Amino acid sequence: MRPYIERAEAFEGWSFPQIRTRLLEPGPPWDYEAIVRECARKAKSAVDLGTGGGEFVAHLRDALPSRMVATEEWHVNAPVARARLMPLGVDVVWCRSLQLPFAEESFDLVMNRHEELSPSDVARVLASGGCVVTQQVGNDNWQELRRFFPRMTDFGDIRAEYTAEFEEAGLTVRRNERHDYRVAYEGLGDFVFMLLVTPWTIPDFNVDRDLDALLELEDECSTADGLVLTWSRFLLVAEKPA
Ligand SMILES: C[S@@+](CC[C@H](N)C(=O)[O-])C[C@H]1O[C@@H](n2cnc3c(N)ncnc32)[C@H](O)[C@@H]1O
């Protein structure tokens, strides 16, 4: 486990080329990137919430409006995102995702992949006729873990909550889809790395203290494909009336 722990301790940005996973079932039927590209075509300004190291925004830069802002809350990643995105003409703001430091109606497009959000605050910063596109990790993600880690965080039904709150804030929800699929991690170390870099998953996760539970998980969930776990994703697209 040591190399994985050391790698996690040095982790920054948000990409995982070294983590070996294989889909055992088809991924989501939607294409988040294509949806963002489509919504960006009519946007004059956009913000990406929780941009990580800015990788996705950098990848899409040419398709995004010239007035482009990214937010990042984690102190480690804010400067990483800034270094990547400032040369591309993207402003990076170090701030909380749930309390956005922007004026009402600032953006035509709010994009958010796998970052927490406040639907009412998103609705507030969206301009009339604007659109929010978000892909989220559902509460059933890595559901196999809960048996071995009963203290795993329970986020509740955030899909239902976000949908209701967008509607309460006056937005029209255009797409609301969920997809669960099985994925194989090549080994326990790959998965432990992911647990370490997503510290919100299991409070106070510690490889030494939690080793017995990890080994039980490996025993129960390993197949010829590797360590098999469920990924759960959902997509919401909502519009603010013009
Ligand atoms: C799941 S990441 C998604 C990043 C980006 N939106 C993407 O899809 O590539 C969500 C947020 O978690 C932050 N984050 C990553 N590791 C963290 C850590 N150890 N503690 C707190 N936040 C972290 C990231 O910087 C990012 O803003």
The ligand as an ORCA input file, in Angstrom:
! r2SCAN-3c Opt
* xyz 0 1
  C     -14.289     15.572     -7.597
  S     -13.302     16.974     -7.923
  C     -13.843     17.428     -9.569
  C     -12.909     18.362    -10.304
  C     -13.389     18.864    -11.685
  N     -14.682     19.491    -11.616
  C     -13.399     17.750    -12.697
  O     -14.468     17.184    -12.955
  O     -12.348     17.414    -13.238
  C     -14.159     18.103     -6.908
  C     -13.336     18.992     -6.044
  O     -12.695     18.314     -5.001
  C     -11.485     18.991     -4.735
  N     -10.575     18.143     -3.976
  C      -9.772     17.224     -4.469
  N      -9.074     16.627     -3.486
  C      -9.445     17.208     -2.338
  C      -9.060     17.045     -0.983
  N      -8.143     16.164     -0.617
  N      -9.658     17.790     -0.068
  C     -10.573     18.684     -0.422
  N     -10.971     18.894     -1.699
  C     -10.403     18.173     -2.645
  C     -11.003     19.287     -6.117
  O      -9.973     20.223     -6.103
  C     -12.261     19.754     -6.791
  O     -12.499     21.112     -6.658
*
